[in-house]
Structures are given as C-alpha cells and as structure tokens.
Amino acid sequence: MNEKRAAQRHRVFKGGRITFEGRNIACTVRNMSISGAAIDLDGLVVLPSSFMLSIERDHFVRNCRAVWRSDKRIGLAFLQSSATV
C-alpha cells in the first residue's frame, strides 16, 4: 500500500466532536498524528470545506478539512491555522 500521509498516525479510541455552522456532532477519533486524524461518525453527515475537531478530555481543538471518506470513517487533515486550547 502506498502511504501518502505526511506523519505516522497512532491508533486511539477517543470521544470527540466536530463543530460547524452551529452544529455539534459526536464522533470517535480512531487514529491521530500531528497532521491529521481519522474519525468515525454514527451516520452520514455533509461536511463544509473546513470545521473544528475537539477532544474535550485532552483539551484538543483543531481546524480541519476532510481529505477522504469511506462509509462512516473520514480522514482529516489539520489546517495550519489550528490552535490548541
């Protein structure tokens, strides 16, 4: 398999939230790196070009965009303007 990621991701299993346009949707973060993550959603959600991913227990907040999607799993890239709370 041809690896296209800029940084190696590490498996995790954390509750998260994606936020956009006044919506707040629960997700499960399945893997992470310094440049992105993969999340699982309970259902299909149409996402805007950018949105926030947060993991409350880690005080983690990043602005991101979807780069791929497979059923309920979405691959995210963190945007440069991201900030940690």
N, C-alpha and C positions, 0 to 999 in steps of 0.2 A: 504494500500500500504506500502511495506517495504522500508523505507528510507535508502539509502546507502551512502548519502553524509556526508562528514566529518564536513561541516559547512552549516548552513541555507543560502539559496540563496534569494536574494531580486530582485523583478521584476524591470526591467529597460527597456528603449527603446532608445538605443544609436547607432549612426552610428560608425562602426568600420572597421578595415581592418585586413585581415590575409595575412601574407607575408611568402613566402618560395620559394627557387630555382629561385629567380629573379622575381617571380610573386607577384602581389599586388591585392588582391581581396576584394571588398567591402562586408560587412556583417552587419547584425543588431544584436546587443547584446540584448538578451531578459531577461536574469537574470544573477546575479553575486553573488559570495561570495569571501571570502579570498582565497579559494582553487580552484575555478573553475567558469565556466560560461556556458551558452547555447547561441548559435548563430544561426541565420537563414541566409542561402545563397540563391541567386536567382536561382541557378542551381546546378547540381551535379558537385562536384569537388573531384578529387582523391587527398587525403592529404598525405604528408610524415609522418613519425613517430613523428616528432616534427616541430613546426612552431611558428611564432610570432603572437600575437593578440595585436592590438593597438587601443586605443580610443583617437584620437588627442585632442579633447576638454578637456579631463581630464588629459592629459599628462600621459597616462597609457600605459605601454608596458609590456607584459608578454610572456615568452616562455611557450608553452603548448603542449598538445597532446590530440587527440580525444579519448574519452572513450566510447561513444555511438553515434549512428546516426539513425535518423528517418526522411525519406523523405529529406526535406531541412534543418532540425534542427540538430545541432551537439552539443553534450555535451563535454565540455573541462575540463581538469584538468591542473592547473598551475604547472609547474615544479619548483623544489626548486631553481634552478639556475636563476630564473627570476629576473628582475630588473625593477624599475620604473624610467622613465625619468624625 
